[in-house]
Amino acid sequence: MRLVLQLSLAALAGSCAAAPGAAPDAPDPSAGEVRLDSGSDWNASLVVDTDPTGIWTVKVMQVFPQYACPEVVGLDDEGRCHVLVSYSGKWTPVTTIADGTWLGGLTQGDVDPRVPGPELYTGGKKGNLYQVVAYREGVVDNRRIAHLPGLEIHTLVAADLDPSSDGDELVAFTRPGYLYRLTPRAGADGFDATLVEELPGRVRDAAWLQDSSRLATVDRAGRLRLGTWASDGFRWETLFERPMGMGRLAQARRDGRTVLYNTCDDGTVWRHAEDGAGSWSHELICAGPQGPRGIVAGRFDPDPSVETVAVFGYSRRVELLQRGPDGWTAETIFTDRDRGHWLAKGELDGRNATDELVLSGYGARVVLLARPPGHGLPDVLTTP
């Protein structure tokens, strides 16, 4: 039986209930916008506070298609999945799953033909894999669809990986290092888990390169790899390797070509650019604090020709890296109350010409960073 949680119209209009884990007298982002001090010209606001429970993974996804603004999805140390719904500056959490230990892997795709539309998939320390489904009435439910005994689920990817089959496929990267394919079970409930291959290290992040039907991964073994699906699994190419664990991965398109960025545990940030002939150049763009745990590439400057990357990690600082005429520069745009673990981007505030940033981690909260209203929009009137 599925656990069903109803998101009421009253909640969307602004509930008086405190956010999960928050003290009763703490500012409540579900009741109104809660502004934070950013220490920069970026606006910072609280999305949810789960103190003292850390939020390890956060992504921006369109969970409820009936709402124009996408949702923020966060996974915490108690095995809960928070779907955070925006409403005029307010954020209402719809919380599901009670796994008891951390959830880390998170993806979205139209994998299960038995369910209309795309589904969320998440898993974590116990090896449990969950499917989360959203409905037009504002309802989400979850069910455990598979279990990988003795393994931790760290990274999930749902995409059209296998060209020989229709629709999206789901794969899971685990600790110890294994790759599994998860397939809806014919004529029965749940999914079948098929071991694809053993890996030398834990894959900590992955990105599906839709322009080329390749999967990029970074792992604890210090490798950035590209994989193409074949009849019996992926065919891998090691693109870049260092004697240091790699943690996070981001992608962008620059001048019509793929550019990848990755972080290493020693604080280095690397840029990898593909040329027209299929070869790659590799560039060290920053040597910063140890323990970067989040990286995104996006439009963080009003000028789309300006290359910008944001990094977040154990330093607690969100650093905006920007390539100018004299090379790369770094600016601290926010400092969280504890170490960072994940960074995401999305279009969550249409009052500026740039993308927004969403961060989470040991600080036990999700924070939204946005350029001020009117930023990058010439001749647009703004009011206090």
QUINOR-V921448 format. One record per helix or strand of 2 or more residues. SS is the DSSP state (2 for helix, 1 for strand). FROM is the first residue (numbers start at 0). LEN is the number of residues. Records with the same first field share a line. If there is no record, write none. Layout:
SS->FROM-LEN ; FROM-LEN
//
This chain:
1->2-4 ; 34-2 ; 41-8 ; 54-7 ; 70-6 ; 80-7 ; 89-7 ; 102-7 ; 118-6 ; 127-7 ; 138-9 ; 151-8 ; 168-7 ; 177-7 ; 190-8 ; 202-7 ; 213-6 ; 222-8 ; 232-9 ; 245-9 ; 256-8 ; 267-7 ; 279-8 ; 291-7 ; 307-6 ; 316-8 ; 326-9 ; 339-7 ; 355-6 ; 364-7
2->8-6
//
